[in-house]
Amino acid sequence: MKKVSFQSRIKKEGINPYVDPPLGTAQTLGYVGGVVPVRIILEGKPFKANLMPLGAKRTKAKPGTHHRLYLHGIMRKSVGKDLGDRVKVVLAVDKGPRVEPMNPALAKAFKKSAKAKTAFAKFSPSHQKELNRYLNHLKSPEALKRNLVKVMVYLTEPKAAWFGKKK
C-alpha cells in the first residue's frame, strides 16, 4: 500500500485548521482527483479523514493536484498540536467502508414519527451519515436531546433548514 509522509505547519482558513500535503499526493496514492478517503498517522496517532481537493480559484497548481487535509479539534488535541505547530503526517488510502451507525436516540425518535423516518430515508447516504455523525459526536445528554429536537423539526417541517441545508 502506498503511503505519503510529510511534515507541515498547521494553518487556518476561516475557522478550519489544516495542513497542505505535497502537490500530487492524491496521484501518489492512486487517485486522479476528487475527495480521497485516507487513514492518517498524525504524530504517531491514527485517524480517518478525507483529503479535500482545492479548486482552480484557490490554487495555482495544476487541477486535481492540490489537496488539503483538515485537522479537527480532537485530532489536534490528542497530539498536543495547534495552529502554527509543525506536525508529522503519514497518509494511506482508506479502502474500508465509511459507515456511521444510526444514533440510538434518532432510531427511537423514528419509532414515534414515521414522517421523520420517511424523510430521512429519502436523503442521500452522505446526508444521512452527516446527521448521524453530528448526533453521535455530541458530548452531553443535554446537547443530544436539544439537537435531536432540531433534527426532528428539520425532518418533519417542509421549510426547516439544518446548518443552512434545505431538504
C-alpha positions as CSV (number, residue, x, y, z in Angstrom):
1,M,0.0,0.0,0.0
2,K,1.4,3.4,-1.0
3,K,2.0,6.0,1.7
4,V,2.9,9.6,1.7
5,S,4.8,11.1,4.6
6,F,5.4,14.8,5.2
7,Q,5.7,17.5,7.8
8,S,3.8,20.7,7.7
9,R,2.8,23.6,9.8
10,I,-0.9,23.8,10.9
11,K,-2.5,26.8,9.3
12,K,-6.1,28.1,9.4
13,E,-8.6,29.1,6.7
14,G,-11.7,30.7,8.1
15,I,-12.4,28.5,11.1
16,N,-10.8,25.4,9.7
17,P,-7.3,24.3,10.7
18,Y,-5.5,22.3,8.0
19,V,-2.2,21.1,6.6
20,D,-1.3,21.0,2.9
21,P,0.1,17.7,1.7
22,P,2.7,17.8,-1.1
23,L,1.3,18.6,-4.5
24,G,0.4,15.3,-6.3
25,T,-0.4,13.4,-3.1
26,A,-3.7,12.1,-4.5
27,Q,-1.9,10.8,-7.6
28,T,0.8,9.2,-5.5
29,L,-2.0,7.4,-3.6
30,G,-3.6,6.3,-6.8
31,Y,-6.4,8.9,-7.1
32,V,-6.8,11.2,-10.1
33,G,-8.7,13.8,-8.2
34,G,-11.7,14.4,-6.1
35,V,-12.1,13.6,-2.4
36,V,-9.6,11.0,-1.2
37,P,-10.5,8.9,1.9
38,V,-7.4,8.4,4.0
39,R,-6.0,6.8,7.1
40,I,-3.7,9.3,8.9
41,I,-0.9,8.8,11.3
42,L,-0.6,12.2,12.9
43,E,2.3,12.4,15.3
44,G,2.1,8.6,15.7
45,K,-1.7,8.5,16.4
46,P,-4.2,7.0,13.9
47,F,-7.2,8.9,12.5
48,K,-9.5,8.7,9.4
49,A,-10.2,11.8,7.3
50,N,-10.5,12.9,3.7
51,L,-8.1,14.8,1.5
52,M,-10.2,17.6,0.0
53,P,-9.4,18.9,-3.4
54,L,-8.8,22.6,-3.9
55,G,-10.4,24.2,-6.9
56,A,-8.6,26.3,-9.6
57,K,-9.6,29.5,-7.9
58,R,-7.8,28.6,-4.7
59,T,-4.6,27.2,-6.0
60,K,-2.1,27.9,-8.8
61,A,-1.3,24.2,-9.1
62,K,-2.5,22.0,-11.9
63,P,-6.2,21.0,-11.4
64,G,-6.5,17.8,-9.3
65,T,-3.0,18.0,-7.8
66,H,-3.6,20.2,-4.8
67,H,-5.5,18.7,-1.8
68,R,-5.9,19.9,1.8
69,L,-6.1,17.9,5.0
70,Y,-8.3,19.5,7.6
71,L,-7.5,18.7,11.2
72,H,-10.4,18.8,13.6
73,G,-10.1,19.6,17.3
74,I,-10.0,16.0,18.5
75,M,-7.0,15.3,16.2
76,R,-5.1,18.4,17.3
77,K,-5.9,18.0,21.0
78,S,-4.9,14.3,21.1
79,V,-1.4,15.0,19.6
80,G,-0.9,18.2,21.6
81,K,-0.6,20.4,18.5
82,D,-2.4,23.5,17.3
83,L,-2.1,26.5,14.9
84,G,1.4,27.3,14.0
85,D,2.9,24.0,15.2
86,R,4.6,21.5,12.8
87,V,3.2,18.1,12.6
88,K,4.4,14.8,11.2
89,V,1.8,13.1,8.9
90,V,1.6,9.8,7.2
91,L,-1.3,9.2,4.7
92,A,-2.6,6.0,3.1
93,V,-5.8,5.4,1.2
94,D,-8.6,4.1,3.4
95,K,-10.4,1.4,1.3
96,G,-12.7,0.4,4.2
97,P,-16.3,1.4,4.3
98,R,-17.1,4.7,6.0
99,V,-20.2,3.8,8.0
100,E,-21.7,5.9,10.7
101,P,-24.1,3.9,12.9
102,M,-27.6,5.1,13.4
103,N,-27.8,7.2,16.6
104,P,-29.9,5.3,19.1
105,A,-31.9,8.4,20.1
106,L,-32.7,9.1,16.5
107,A,-33.8,5.5,15.9
108,K,-36.0,5.7,19.0
109,A,-37.5,9.0,17.7
110,F,-38.2,7.4,14.3
111,K,-40.4,4.8,16.1
112,K,-42.6,7.8,17.2
113,S,-42.6,9.6,13.8
114,A,-43.0,7.8,10.5
115,K,-42.9,11.1,8.7
116,A,-39.4,11.8,10.0
117,K,-38.2,8.3,9.2
118,T,-39.5,8.6,5.6
119,A,-37.9,12.0,5.1
120,F,-34.6,10.6,6.4
121,A,-34.8,7.6,4.1
122,K,-35.1,10.0,1.1
123,F,-31.8,11.7,1.9
124,S,-28.6,10.7,0.2
125,P,-26.4,8.3,2.1
126,S,-23.9,11.1,2.7
127,H,-26.6,13.3,4.2
128,Q,-27.8,10.5,6.4
129,K,-24.2,9.9,7.6
130,E,-23.7,13.6,8.3
131,L,-26.8,13.8,10.5
132,N,-25.8,10.6,12.4
133,R,-22.2,11.7,12.8
134,Y,-23.4,15.0,14.2
135,L,-25.6,13.4,16.8
136,N,-23.1,10.6,17.6
137,H,-20.4,13.1,18.5
138,L,-22.3,15.4,20.8
139,K,-20.7,15.4,24.2
140,S,-23.5,15.6,26.7
141,P,-27.0,14.0,27.0
142,E,-28.4,17.6,27.2
143,A,-26.8,18.5,23.9
144,L,-28.1,15.3,22.3
145,K,-31.7,16.0,23.5
146,R,-31.6,19.6,22.3
147,N,-30.2,18.8,18.9
148,L,-32.4,15.7,18.4
149,V,-35.4,18.1,18.6
150,K,-33.7,20.3,15.9
151,V,-33.1,17.3,13.7
152,M,-36.7,16.1,14.0
153,V,-38.0,19.6,13.1
154,Y,-35.7,19.6,10.1
155,L,-37.1,16.2,9.0
156,T,-40.8,17.0,9.6
157,E,-41.2,20.7,8.7
158,P,-41.3,21.5,5.0
159,K,-39.3,24.7,5.2
160,A,-36.9,23.8,8.0
161,A,-33.2,24.1,7.4
162,W,-30.2,22.3,9.1
163,F,-26.9,24.1,9.0
164,G,-28.0,26.1,6.0
165,K,-29.2,23.0,4.2
166,K,-32.8,22.7,3.0
167,K,-34.4,19.4,2.0
